[in-house]
């Protein structure tokens, strides 16, 4: 088991390694050296040779130091391993505070670059010596139209907590404090917190999920007045920010930040909304399989059937390795390197963070993957998912410089879901029809939530912001009606918009991150389209690798265009939707074969 705990000696030799303070001093020194050299100079704002020198030094700073160096990454990872250790929390807070100061000192560089005259922008973008930084500059120049002066930007940063984040923390904090007595699966009553009550609504025992839903709805009803004030405050703050920055529509800032054209997102949203029949048919199928006329709102995620089988971590690794080998040997080499270097933290432990993630920070730092493996089929898929992110990181690391290390939010989930789906197909080869039906229903549930639910949420957000800007304030009743309208649109008639569901926007954190949710759908649909191409032609995996290696070096539209793929047209998104539709039809036919309908 020890072999499957992170080897953080790749960063430091323990929490009190003296190199931690030494390295922090070095980060401060190198950051100060950059500031001292360039802050008073203006030649790099006019001269391509000077700008090349400055960008080379900025890239080297970003590669080796960043605002927090290895210390910030190390203590963030350590707090994920032990969330309740006061020493680790204190160290992380200290390095985070240090990093904010460094970032504030360094931000002059990109702010001033973004503000150079349009004539100089065109010169820099055409200059051959700046070719390796072209898209980095393009993004800065695109943002420049919406940037204010340095003092004004500082003011907006300072007012953000009181006008935005503190409001959100208030609502989430009130919900987190709530407890109710509910019935557990062993039939006993117990006092449970809000987060556990939410998970109990997915119980296969109707009595358990119904009592959990009543408790959940009661908590939302109690807090809906606070949430009404909160959501109106953050909608108002967003409106002011958009007006100051000159954005023409509420979601434009999100698209600019995500390096994706508004027209592409609009096309994606339209394509998915036109196929809400797929999600409606899925819920109708689930209702028939569960032998009910309609699913209650809180029952839409209840699992159908029983998925048996144990998958210890070594067995899960072998399955994933087999799939990776069938796709490309590069994927296997990356997986084996992660295992050999101790870059997995595999098993649940007291105080360890829940869930799973793949962590990366600077291009010079190792990738780490956190899991909570309990031998379930879902854990095998989670392993494949996080390894997809890890492979994406490593391919970018091999091909790009530090300013292009990362992936746009709009495509961040492509690699993860791509690997996950191929692994799922491998698992289903070894299962009988009954198990396959359960697994396929589980998969469809995830895909309906990721694609159709998130696009319905995006459309809800669009109307929410539009109505707020038209009326000036929205009551909880008005927000609830808007929410039910858009949820009903994708769920269809087989899911009841039951009393209490009008308040489910209260806890949905994504709508406070403003228009983020489209990225779930775009990532999965791009993945589906690429999967289909690989199934039709195994040689297409080279184009998949080229895409996964691109990082932030260009916009998703141009990256795909260079691979001969057009994501601006509705046909591209429809190709991914056809994959979901095909899985739904295959599942319905299997259910008929088993006479479950």
Residue pairs with C-beta under 8 A, 6 or more apart in sequence:
1 346
1 347
3 342
4 313
4 344
4 345
4 346
4 347
5 81
5 342
5 345
5 346
6 77
6 81
6 342
6 343
6 344
6 345
6 368
6 370
7 341
7 342
7 343
8 74
8 77
8 78
10 341
10 342
10 343
10 366
11 70
11 73
11 74
11 77
11 365
11 366
12 19
12 20
12 70
12 71
12 74
13 19
15 78
15 87
15 88
15 91
20 70
20 71
20 74
23 69
23 70
23 71
24 69
24 71
24 95
24 98
26 65
26 69
27 65
27 66
27 67
27 68
27 69
27 71
27 102
28 98
28 102
30 61
30 64
30 65
31 61
31 65
31 67
31 102
31 105
31 106
32 105
34 57
34 58
34 61
34 106
34 109
35 105
35 106
35 108
37 57
38 44
38 54
38 57
38 109
39 108
41 50
43 50
44 50
44 51
44 53
44 54
44 113
45 51
45 112
45 113
45 116
45 120
46 116
46 120
48 123
48 124
48 127
48 129
48 130
49 129
51 113
51 124
51 130
52 129
52 130
52 133
54 109
55 130
55 133
55 136
55 403
58 109
58 403
59 133
59 401
59 402
59 403
60 402
61 106
62 362
62 363
62 402
62 403
63 362
63 363
63 364
63 401
63 402
64 362
64 364
65 362
66 72
66 99
66 361
66 362
67 99
67 100
67 102
67 103
67 106
68 95
68 96
68 98
68 99
68 102
70 365
71 91
71 95
72 92
72 95
72 96
72 99
72 361
73 359
73 361
73 362
73 365
75 88
75 91
75 92
75 95
76 92
76 359
76 361
77 359
77 368
78 85
78 88
78 91
78 92
79 85
79 88
79 89
79 92
80 345
80 352
80 353
80 357
80 359
80 370
81 345
81 349
81 351
81 352
81 353
82 88
82 351
82 352
83 351
83 352
83 353
84 351
85 351
107 153
108 150
110 140
111 147
111 150
111 153
113 137
113 140
114 140
114 141
114 143
114 144
114 147
115 144
115 147
116 124
116 144
121 137
121 141
121 144
124 130
124 137
125 134
125 137
125 138
125 141
130 137
132 401
133 403
135 404
135 552
135 553
135 554
135 555
136 403
136 404
136 552
139 259
142 256
143 256
145 246
146 245
146 246
146 247
146 253
146 256
147 153
147 245
148 156
148 244
148 245
152 244
156 241
156 244
163 233
163 234
163 237
163 240
164 234
164 237
164 238
167 230
167 233
167 234
168 230
168 234
168 509
168 512
170 226
170 230
171 223
171 226
171 227
171 230
171 506
172 507
172 509
174 223
174 226
175 194
175 219
175 223
175 506
175 507
176 193
176 194
176 195
177 194
178 193
178 194
178 219
178 222
178 223
179 191
179 192
179 193
179 194
180 191
180 192
180 197
180 215
180 218
180 219
181 189
181 190
181 191
181 192
181 215
182 189
182 190
182 192
182 197
182 200
182 208
182 211
182 212
182 215
183 189
183 207
183 208
183 211
183 212
184 190
184 200
184 208
185 203
185 205
185 208
192 200
192 215
194 216
194 219
194 507
197 212
197 215
197 216
197 219
198 212
198 216
198 507
200 208
200 209
200 212
201 209
201 212
201 213
201 216
201 298
201 299
201 301
202 209
202 301
202 302
202 303
203 209
203 212
203 302
204 302
204 303
209 298
209 299
209 302
210 296
210 298
212 298
213 296
213 298
213 500
216 298
216 500
217 499
217 500
217 501
217 503
220 500
220 503
220 504
220 506
220 507
221 500
221 503
223 506
224 476
224 503
224 506
225 476
227 476
227 503
227 505
227 506
228 474
228 475
228 476
228 479
231 474
231 479
231 505
231 511
231 512
232 468
232 473
232 474
234 512
235 464
235 465
235 468
235 474
236 468
238 250
238 465
238 514
239 250
239 465
239 468
239 469
241 253
242 250
242 252
242 253
245 253
247 253
249 262
250 461
250 462
250 465
250 466
250 469
250 514
250 515
251 262
251 265
251 461
251 462
251 465
251 514
251 515
252 262
253 514
254 514
254 515
254 516
255 261
255 262
255 265
255 515
257 409
258 408
258 409
258 410
258 519
259 408
259 410
259 552
259 555
259 556
260 408
260 410
260 522
260 555
260 556
260 557
261 555
261 557
261 568
263 568
264 556
264 557
264 567
264 568
265 410
265 518
265 522
267 568
267 569
267 570
267 573
268 455
268 518
268 521
268 522
268 525
268 573
269 455
269 458
269 459
269 518
270 570
271 570
271 573
271 574
271 577
272 451
272 452
272 455
272 521
272 525
272 573
272 577
273 455
273 456
273 459
273 489
275 452
275 574
275 577
275 581
276 452
276 456
276 489
276 490
276 492
277 492
278 448
278 452
278 577
278 580
278 581
278 584
279 448
279 451
279 452
279 453
279 490
279 491
279 492
280 490
280 491
280 492
280 493
280 494
281 492
281 584
281 588
282 444
282 445
282 448
282 584
283 295
283 300
283 448
283 491
283 492
283 494
283 495
284 492
284 493
284 494
285 441
285 584
285 587
285 588
285 591
285 597
286 295
286 300
286 302
286 304
286 441
286 445
286 494
287 293
287 294
287 295
287 494
288 591
288 597
289 304
289 305
289 441
289 591
289 596
289 597
290 299
290 302
290 304
294 493
294 494
294 495
294 496
295 302
295 494
295 495
295 496
296 495
296 496
296 498
297 487
297 495
297 496
297 497
297 498
297 500
297 501
297 504
298 498
298 501
300 445
300 491
300 495
301 445
301 449
303 438
303 441
303 442
303 445
304 437
304 438
304 441
304 442
305 434
305 435
305 437
305 438
305 441
306 438
307 376
307 377
307 435
307 438
307 439
307 442
308 435
309 377
309 431
309 435
310 375
310 376
311 319
311 375
311 376
311 377
311 379
311 380
312 375
313 346
313 347
313 373
313 375
313 379
313 383
316 373
316 379
316 380
316 383
317 335
317 339
317 383
319 380
319 423
319 426
319 427
320 335
320 380
320 383
320 384
320 387
320 419
320 423
321 332
321 335
321 336
322 426
323 384
323 419
323 422
323 423
323 426
324 331
324 332
324 335
324 387
324 419
325 331
325 332
326 422
327 422
327 534
327 541
328 541
328 545
330 391
330 395
330 545
331 391
331 419
334 387
334 390
334 391
334 394
335 387
335 391
337 343
338 344
338 367
338 369
338 387
338 390
341 366
343 366
343 367
343 368
343 369
343 390
344 368
344 369
344 371
345 352
345 368
345 369
345 370
345 371
346 371
346 373
347 371
347 372
347 373
348 354
348 372
348 373
348 374
352 370
352 372
353 370
354 372
355 370
355 372
356 369
356 370
356 371
356 372
356 382
356 385
356 386
357 369
357 370
357 386
358 367
358 368
358 369
358 370
358 386
358 387
358 389
358 390
358 393
358 416
359 367
359 368
359 369
359 370
360 367
360 368
360 393
360 405
362 402
362 405
363 397
363 400
363 401
363 402
363 405
364 402
367 390
367 393
367 394
369 386
369 387
369 389
369 390
370 386
371 379
371 382
371 383
371 386
372 379
373 379
373 382
373 383
377 427
377 439
378 442
380 423
380 427
381 420
381 423
381 424
384 416
384 419
384 420
384 422
384 423
384 424
385 416
385 417
385 419
385 420
386 416
387 419
388 415
388 416
388 417
388 418
388 419
388 420
389 412
389 415
389 416
391 415
391 419
391 548
392 407
392 414
392 415
392 416
392 548
395 545
395 548
395 549
396 404
396 405
396 406
396 407
396 548
396 549
396 550
396 551
397 405
398 549
399 549
399 550
399 551
400 549
400 550
400 551
400 552
400 553
403 552
404 551
404 552
404 553
405 551
405 552
406 551
406 552
407 414
407 415
407 551
407 552
408 552
408 555
408 556
409 516
409 519
410 518
410 519
410 522
410 523
410 556
411 522
411 523
411 526
411 547
411 556
412 519
412 523
413 519
413 520
413 523
413 524
413 527
414 523
414 526
414 527
414 530
414 547
414 548
415 527
415 548
416 523
417 523
417 524
417 527
417 528
418 527
418 530
418 531
418 544
421 527
421 528
421 531
422 531
424 439
424 443
427 439
428 436
428 439
428 440
431 439
433 590
433 593
433 594
434 594
436 590
437 587
437 590
437 591
437 594
437 596
440 583
440 586
440 587
440 590
441 587
443 583
444 580
444 583
444 584
444 587
447 524
447 580
447 583
448 580
450 520
450 521
450 524
451 520
451 521
451 524
451 525
451 577
451 580
452 490
452 521
453 487
453 490
454 510
454 517
454 518
454 520
454 521
455 490
455 517
455 518
455 521
456 486
456 487
456 489
456 490
457 486
457 508
457 510
457 511
457 517
458 515
458 517
458 518
458 521
459 486
459 489
460 482
460 483
460 485
460 486
460 487
460 505
460 511
461 511
461 514
461 515
461 517
462 515
463 482
463 486
464 474
464 479
464 482
464 511
467 474
467 478
467 482
468 474
476 503
477 502
479 505
480 502
480 503
480 505
481 502
483 502
483 504
483 505
484 497
484 501
484 502
487 497
487 501
487 504
488 495
488 497
491 497
505 511
510 516
510 517
511 517
524 576
525 573
525 576
525 577
526 567
526 576
527 576
528 575
528 576
528 577
528 579
528 580
529 565
529 572
529 573
529 575
529 576
529 579
530 540
530 544
530 547
531 579
532 575
532 576
532 578
532 579
533 540
533 543
533 544
534 540
534 541
534 544
543 563
543 564
543 565
546 563
547 559
547 560
547 563
550 559
553 559
554 562
556 567
557 567
557 568
560 566
560 567
565 572
566 572
567 573
588 597
591 597
